[in-house]
Amino acid sequence: MSQAKVDRYKEEKKNRKKIQKKQKAKQVVEILVCAAILGALVGFPLGRHAYQKNYETRQANKTINASVYDYWAQQYWAANYTGYVFPTASNSDATPEDASATDAE
C-alpha cells in the first residue's frame, strides 16, 4: 500500500463514527422526504374528493325553508322546555294550603 492509502485508511478509521452518524441521518431524511411525497401523492386526491363530497352535501343543506325551521323550533321547544315557562297540569294542581301543610311538618 502506498503511504497515501494508509493515511486515508487511518483518517477513515478515526472518523468512522462521524461518517456512520451522517449516513444514518441522511437515510432518515431520505425516508421522511419519500414518505412526504408519497403522502402528498395519495392524500391530496383523496382529501380533495372527500372535501368535494362534503361541499356538495353542505350546499344541498345550506338553506332551509322558514316553515321547516318553524316546525323544528316548535318540536325542539316542546321536547326541551315545556314545563319550565308554563307549568304543566301536574305542577299547577298544588294549592297554597297544601304547601303550608307540607312546610309545617
MODELLER restraints for C-alpha pairs under 7 A, 6 or more apart:
rsr = mdl.restraints
at = mdl.atoms
